[in-house]
Amino acid sequence: MVRGNGATLGPVLSTSDGGQIFGFDVDQSGKDGVLGSWGETKISVQTFDALTGKITKTFGAKTGRAVQKGDDYVVDGIADGDVGLVDFQKAGIPGKTPTHDMYHLMDPVNGKKFTGKWSPTIALFNILQRAVNQSTITSVFYGYEREGSDTPKLVVSDIAKNAVSNVIALNPSQFGLADTPQLAQDTVKNLAVIATSPSAGAAGGPPPVIATVNLSSGKVSEFNGVNCPGSVGCGSANGIGYDSQSGIACTTTELDGGIEFYNVAKQSGVHELLPNGGGQFFAGAYVANDPVHQLFLVAQPFSSTSPSGSSVQVYGEDGSLVESIDGFDFTDAGDLAIPIRIAIEPKRRIGWVNGPRVSQLQEFSY
């Protein structure tokens, strides 16, 4: 069932080789997309038509023992100018050598091939998150070094030029992996916007903290997020979306099944529950922002607006529920090696999300 302003479910895309999707993205100004595909015997990168859901090319395919030992591709995203970044993760030897990340560029993605390399200037740097940004040349990545220091870092880069302008070390007690940082980017004020979870999101702990990091100076400012009702509290931040024009951030929280809206500049926010009462079972996950229509799209693995399956809940930046798009099935999120994602084309009001199988993507309108 689909409810709301004419929302519909569109075609389902399946990888050409049946592999699980290891990251994907779509060009917000074009009609192309890219995904990484992983199987036990074969890995590849695939481009697709974001209007029809048809695979347009499969390349970089690798088979054999190296794949069986753990080699894979991960699509980290598409940047301004349809520039794609793909991480080829060369598996190491457990207990002896670490995995090596070798970053390939696709400039442009619609060229359907690798065109160069990108270096984060940090040996053995593994990207965990890239802030969504296709409007400026500056990309921001959150990750860590696979060997040696475990200090989390932000890498600021124009990937098309293979130019890193800053590497910012973050406090591991605030931005470590257990704090489940969720990364967004303010392209107007040149900031990273991060929701991070004190006490590792434990029950009864404090709410997530909203931090901004100046991408030039590295200066960190932060404020406490809004409290969640009940004795268990908010738990971890599961996702964040951010509109650089309005300065509004939207987060989802785990234990209460909540959704929060923040005016980051004013350091103020409000808390709501996802439709029909929230609760951990119905917690939201990834949050995408549509700055054209000032909307946030929230992936909800277990729907609270349909008897079964998954939903995308669409909210206005004022916190109002605009529509519930039901009929998805990405409840196998626990089986996904790469977390659920929503990638949108705001001008067309089209989105793609994982499911119904790990080797598939579902298109929808909103």
Secondary structure, DSSP 8 states (H G I E B T S, - for coil): -B-SSS--EEEEEE-TT--EEEEEEE-TTSSEEEEEEE-SSEEEEEEEETTT--EEEEEEEEESHHHHHT-EEEEEEEETTTEEEEEEEE---TTTS--EEEEEEESSGGG-S--EEE--SSTTEEEEEE---SSSS-EEEEEEESSS----EEEEEEGGGTEEEEEEE--HHHHSGGG--EEEEETTTTEEEEEE-GGGG-TT----EEEEEETTT--EEEEE----SSSS----EEEEEEETTTTEEEEEETTTTEEEEEETTTTEEEEEE-GGG--GGG----EEEETTTTEEEEEESS-SSSSSSEEEEEEETTS-EEEEEEEE--GGGGG-SS---EEEETTTTEEEEE-SSTTEEEEEE-
